C-alpha cells in the first residue's frame, strides 16, 4: 500500500463542505426551529402531521453516500497495468515539386501525373506510418501535416498541378526546412523525407538543408521525375518556353544535383522507375526499428489502475436504501 494514491485528488476538496452540511442538517433534524418559541409544546405536538419517522435521520446515510462517491471520483489506486503501444514510429514527409517543368511529357502522360501516381504508391505502402505532404516551387507550402489519415492526403494530392503555385521556381531548400519543422514534433527514430523533383535551382542551400536534416536524424530521399533526354518545357499558355534565339527549351532530369542532395541527407536517389526499391527500403527501415525494441510498437506503457470502481456496489446499495419509501 506504499504506492496508494489518488488519480484525481482535487475531488477530495468536495468532502469537507458537504460533510459539514450533512452534520448541520442532521443536528437540525427533529427540531421545530422558531415554532417552539411561538407555540405551546402540547399544541405544537398536535399540529404535527405525523410522528412516524422521527429520530430516523437520513443525513448520516447521505454523508456516507457522498463520501463514497467522492472517493470513487478521486480514483484511488495502488497497482499498475502494462499497456502495449501499437503506433508505428515512422513519419514520412513527401515533398512534391510543382514548377512549370513538371508539366513536361517525357514520362507519359506527364511528370506531374507520374509524380502523383508515385505519391499514391508511397501512401499505399506507408501502412501505419504518419504521412505529410509539402509542395514547393518558388516557395514551400504545407498541403497536409503529419497524419495517419492516408485517404485525406491522397485526396489532397490528386488536384495538385504547377498552375496552382503562386510563384514559379525550383527551390528545394524551403521545402526541406518546412519538412524539418513538421517532423520536429514526430516521435520515433524513423523519420523520412521523400522528394519528388526533376531538378532544383538552389543546390547550395538545398545541400546545407539536407545536411541539417541528417544531423537531426531525418533521412532525405530523392525520386527523380523525368528523363535525361528531356522534353520541351511548357510555358503554361499552351506553347513551350523558347530561348533568345527562338529555340524550344528542353527540360532534363538533373540527376547529378539530386544525387548530391540525397547523399547529403543520408538517403537514396532513385529514378521514378526504381520507386519500388525505395519503398522497400523505407519499409525495411521501419521494420528494423520495430525489431530493435526502441520503436513505439514494442514499447510498454505503464499506467495506474483506477480502483474506484470497487466502491460502486456500496454506492448502489446505499442509494437503494435512501430511496426507500418512508425513510425520510
C-alpha positions in Angstrom: 0.0 0.0 0.0 3.0 2.3 -0.1 2.0 3.1 -3.7 -1.5 4.1 -2.7 -2.6 7.5 -4.0 -5.5 9.2 -5.8 -5.5 9.8 -9.6 -7.8 12.8 -9.3 -7.1 14.1 -5.7 -8.9 17.5 -6.3 -12.2 15.7 -5.9 -11.4 15.3 -2.2 -11.9 19.1 -1.8 -15.6 18.4 -2.1 -15.7 16.4 1.2 -15.3 19.0 4.0 -18.1 21.4 3.0 -20.6 18.7 2.1 -19.9 16.6 5.2 -20.3 19.8 7.3 -23.6 20.4 5.6 -24.8 16.9 6.4 -23.8 17.3 10.1 -25.6 20.6 10.3 -28.8 19.2 8.7 -28.7 16.2 11.0 -28.5 18.3 14.1 -31.5 20.3 12.9 -33.5 17.2 12.3 -36.4 16.9 14.7 -36.2 20.5 15.9 -39.1 22.8 15.3 -36.9 25.9 15.0 -38.7 29.2 15.9 -42.1 27.5 16.3 -41.1 26.3 19.8 -40.8 30.0 20.9 -44.3 30.8 19.5 -46.4 27.8 20.3 -47.1 25.8 23.4 -45.4 22.4 23.3 -48.7 20.4 23.6 -50.2 22.4 20.8 -47.2 22.0 18.6 -47.3 18.2 19.0 -50.9 18.2 17.9 -50.1 20.3 14.8 -47.5 17.8 13.6 -48.9 15.7 10.7 -47.2 12.5 11.8 -44.7 11.3 14.3 -43.6 8.5 12.0 -40.0 8.6 11.2 -39.0 10.9 14.0 -35.5 10.0 15.0 -34.8 8.3 11.8 -32.4 10.7 10.2 -31.2 10.2 6.6 -28.4 12.7 6.8 -25.8 10.3 8.2 -26.6 8.0 5.3 -26.4 10.8 2.8 -23.0 11.9 4.2 -21.7 8.3 3.9 -23.1 8.0 0.4 -21.4 11.3 -0.7 -18.1 10.3 0.9 -18.0 7.1 -1.1 -19.0 8.9 -4.3 -16.2 11.5 -3.8 -13.6 8.8 -3.1 -14.6 6.9 -6.2 -14.4 10.0 -8.3 -10.9 10.8 -6.8 -9.7 7.5 -8.3 -7.9 5.5 -5.5 -5.2 3.3 -6.9 -2.3 1.2 -5.7 -1.5 -1.1 -8.6 -0.2 -0.6 -12.2 -1.1 -2.3 -15.5 1.2 -2.6 -18.6 -0.3 -1.5 -21.9 1.5 -2.1 -25.2 1.6 0.9 -27.6 1.0 -0.1 -31.2 1.5 3.2 -33.0 4.2 2.8 -35.7 7.2 5.2 -35.2 7.6 6.0 -38.9 6.9 9.6 -40.1 7.2 10.4 -43.8 7.0 13.8 -45.5 6.5 13.8 -49.2 7.9 16.9 -50.9 6.5 17.4 -54.4 7.9 19.9 -56.9 5.3 21.9 -58.7 7.4 24.0 -61.0 6.3 24.5 -64.7 8.8 21.9 -65.9 6.7 19.2 -64.1 4.2 19.6 -66.9 6.7 18.1 -69.4 5.7 14.9 -71.1 8.9 12.9 -71.4 7.4 10.4 -69.0 3.8 9.9 -70.1 1.3 11.2 -69.5 3.3 14.0 -67.8 5.8 14.3 -65.0 3.3 15.7 -62.5 0.8 12.9 -63.3 3.5 10.3 -62.7 4.6 12.0 -59.5 1.0 11.8 -58.2 1.0 8.1 -59.1 4.2 7.8 -57.1 2.7 9.6 -54.1 -0.3 7.2 -54.3 2.1 4.2 -54.2 4.0 5.7 -51.3 0.8 6.3 -49.3 -0.3 2.7 -50.0 3.0 1.4 -48.7 3.0 3.6 -45.6 0.8 1.3 -43.6 0.7 2.7 -40.0 3.2 5.5 -40.6 2.1 9.1 -40.4 2.4 10.9 -43.7 2.6 14.6 -44.5 2.7 16.4 -47.9 4.6 19.6 -48.8 4.7 21.3 -52.2 7.4 23.6 -53.5 8.2 25.9 -56.4 9.3 29.4 -55.7 8.5 28.7 -52.0 7.3 25.8 -50.0 3.7 25.1 -48.7 2.2 22.5 -46.4 -0.6 20.7 -48.0 -1.1 18.2 -45.2 0.7 18.0 -41.8 1.7 14.6 -40.4 -1.4 12.4 -40.1 -2.4 8.8 -40.1 -5.4 9.7 -42.3 -3.8 8.5 -45.6 -7.1 8.8 -47.5 -7.2 12.5 -46.9 -3.6 13.0 -48.0 -4.4 11.0 -51.2 -7.4 13.2 -52.0 -5.4 16.4 -51.4 -2.6 15.2 -53.7 -4.8 14.4 -56.7 -5.6 18.0 -57.9 -2.0 19.3 -57.4 -0.6 21.0 -60.6 2.1 23.6 -61.2 -0.6 26.1 -62.1 -1.7 26.2 -58.5 1.5 27.7 -57.3 1.6 31.5 -56.8 5.3 31.7 -57.8 7.3 29.7 -60.3 10.6 28.2 -59.3 12.6 25.1 -58.3 13.8 26.0 -54.7 14.1 22.8 -52.7 15.7 24.3 -49.5 12.4 25.9 -48.2 10.7 22.5 -48.7 13.3 20.7 -46.7 13.1 23.3 -43.9 9.3 23.0 -43.8 9.7 19.2 -43.7 12.1 19.5 -40.8 9.6 21.7 -38.9 6.8 19.2 -39.4 9.0 16.2 -38.4 10.3 18.1 -35.4 7.2 17.1 -33.4 7.3 13.4 -34.5 8.4 10.8 -32.1 10.5 7.8 -33.1 13.7 7.4 -35.0 12.3 6.5 -38.4 11.7 10.0 -40.0 12.0 10.2 -43.7 11.6 12.9 -46.4 10.9 11.8 -49.9 11.4 14.5 -52.5 9.9 14.1 -56.0 11.6 16.6 -58.4 13.2 16.9 -61.8 15.8 19.5 -60.7 16.4 22.4 -58.4 17.8 25.9 -58.8 19.2 26.3 -55.3 21.7 23.4 -54.9 23.9 25.1 -52.4 21.1 25.9 -49.9 19.5 22.6 -50.6 22.7 20.7 -49.7 23.0 22.6 -46.4 19.4 22.0 -45.6 19.8 18.3 -46.3 22.8 18.1 -44.1 21.0 19.8 -41.3 18.1 17.3 -41.5 20.6 14.4 -41.4 22.1 15.8 -38.2 18.6 15.8 -36.7 18.2 12.1 -37.5 15.9 12.8 -40.6 16.8 11.0 -43.8 16.3 12.7 -47.2 15.5 10.6 -50.2 15.0 11.9 -53.7 13.0 10.4 -56.6 14.0 11.8 -60.0 10.9 12.6 -62.1 11.8 12.8 -65.9 14.4 11.6 -68.3 17.9 12.6 -69.2 16.7 13.2 -72.8 14.2 15.7 -71.5 11.2 17.2 -73.2 10.0 20.7 -74.2 9.1 22.8 -71.2 5.5 24.1 -71.3 5.1 27.8 -70.8 1.6 27.5 -69.2 -0.1 29.1 -72.2 -0.4 26.1 -74.5 3.1 26.5 -76.0 6.7 25.9 -75.0 9.4 28.0 -73.5 11.9 29.3 -76.0 15.4 30.8 -75.6 16.7 34.1 -77.0 17.2 32.5 -80.5 13.7 31.2 -80.6 14.6 27.6 -80.0 12.4 25.4 -77.8 14.0 24.9 -74.4 14.3 21.3 -73.3 14.0 20.5 -69.6 16.0 17.5 -68.5 16.2 15.5 -65.3 19.1 16.9 -63.3 20.4 13.6 -61.9 23.7 14.8 -60.6 22.4 17.6 -58.3 19.6 15.4 -57.0 22.0 12.6 -56.2 24.2 15.0 -54.2 21.1 16.2 -52.2 20.2 12.6 -51.4 23.8 11.8 -50.3 23.9 14.9 -48.1 20.7 13.8 -46.5 21.9 10.3 -45.8 19.3 8.8 -48.1 19.0 7.4 -51.6 18.4 8.8 -55.1 16.3 6.6 -57.4 14.7 7.3 -60.8 11.0 7.1 -61.0 11.2 3.6 -62.5 13.0 2.4 -59.3 10.5 3.7 -56.8 9.5 0.2 -55.7 13.1 -0.3 -54.5 12.9 2.9 -52.4 9.6 1.8 -51.0 11.1 -1.5 -49.9 14.0 0.3 -48.2 11.6 2.6 -46.3 9.6 -0.3 -45.1 12.7 -2.2 -44.1 13.9 0.8 -42.1 10.6 0.8 -40.2 10.9 -3.0 -39.7 14.4 -2.6 -38.2 13.1 0.0 -35.7 10.3 -2.4 -34.7 12.7 -5.4 -34.2 15.2 -3.3 -32.3 12.8 -2.8 -29.4 13.2 1.0 -29.3 10.3 1.7 -31.6 6.9 2.7 -30.3 5.1 -0.5 -31.4 7.3 -2.5 -29.0 7.0 0.0 -26.1 5.3 -1.0 -22.9 3.4 1.9 -21.3 2.7 1.5 -17.5 -0.5 3.1 -16.2 -2.3 3.2 -12.9 -5.5 1.2 -12.5 -8.4 3.2 -11.2 -9.8 1.1 -8.3 -12.6 3.5 -7.6 -14.9 1.1 -9.4 -14.9 -1.2 -6.4 -16.9 1.4 -4.5 -19.7 1.3 -6.9 -21.6 -1.7 -5.4 -21.6 0.0 -2.0 -22.8 3.3 -3.6 -25.7 1.5 -5.3 -26.7 -0.3 -2.1 -26.8 2.9 -0.1 -28.7 4.7 -2.8 -31.3 2.0 -2.8 -31.7 2.3 0.9 -32.0 6.0 0.7 -34.8 5.7 -1.9 -37.0 3.5 0.3 -40.4 4.9 0.9 -40.9 6.5 4.3 -37.1 6.7 5.0 -37.0 10.5 5.1 
